Amino acid sequence: MYPAREGAYINSNRAFEIPEQLIMPEGYRIMPDGVYREYDESQRLKLISSTPFYVKGLLVNKERGNYMYVVEVGGEEADEIYVSATRGPQEIVRAVAGMTIFLRRREAAKYIEEFLAINFRELPILKKDEDNLMGTEMEPVFDLLVNYIKQNEEKFEDQQWGRFLDRNIVAIRIYVFDEFLISAGISSKKKILNHWKRHGWLQVDNDSKHLARQVRIDGRKQRAYVIHWPDSTPEDEHGVQSGGIKPGDYVVLVNVETGEKTAATLVEPELISDQSDGDLISTASPLGRALLGKCIGETFEVDVDKKTEYRVLDYFSSNTH
């Protein structure tokens, strides 16, 4: 693997094989040490990802109406990740980001977009592996858990199953969580919890390798999973609620009039320098100030030379990178 500052542009002829019915988009190469784009006529290569990845197939669950991309990440000891087909390239890149040292997000999303455009009809339909697939349908499972908690509020209010730490934060006893997974037909517990941890849905102690926390329930301390779902919460120093965009978040937005998309990280002005790669938005800029606190689907106007309307398509915390 290549770190960001060394080997970002290299010459390489090593090959990485993908299934013969799939083809790489023009100008891109996939190799054992990453994904590259041809940089100039001399076939100099620009590193996009220090880990090779591509969409190897499609999983279809007709009973649930679910369609999921199967993404192979890595070389000889490759991992598979599963991403809802309704989410598209940005969500694939978001998932890959946690599995690679170096990733140019915008260019990686473009690579996947072009890859799917030319290969979608040829993607093999793969068989469902319950252990792998069910363990990676993580967001639907999280929604199920939140509904499960809300439907059984009295069990948490009287502290039989855990207790509410806030109106949108619950400590759930480990055996109760395990019973929920069994009832939902889920087997990959650790994979789900680690995914939720990266997204901030599972709260853990700082610098702790443990996924459960010590919480006082019914008068005594015990280990429990602390689940947090988005809701109205106190504002930070920028006046931003934790459910909205804040400094450090990676943001995807679209110009409503032109359809042009922008993807960048919102940062404090002191973090922007002449050496910045351009995929940054300062919180001191008109666009940056307008983004603070916004949520997915919200539209807003920025008035510089003229009024421009934007819509937030997606954002996610830098602690998931």
Secondary structure, DSSP 8 states (H G I E B T S, - for coil): ---SSSSSEE---------TT----TTEEEETTEEEEE-STT--EEEEESS-EEEEEEEEETTTTEEEEEEEESSTT-EEEEEETTT-HHHHHHHHHTT-S-B-HHHHHHHHHHHHHHHGGG--EE---HHHHHTT-HHHHHHHHHHHHHHTHHHHHTTSSEEEEETTEEEEEHHHHHHHHHHHT---HHHHHHHHHHHTSEE--TT---SSEEEEETTEEEEEEEEE------B-TTS-BTTS--TT-EEEEEETTT--EEEEEEE-GGG--TT--S-EEETTSHHHHHHTT--TT-EEEEESSSEEEEEEEEEE-GGG-
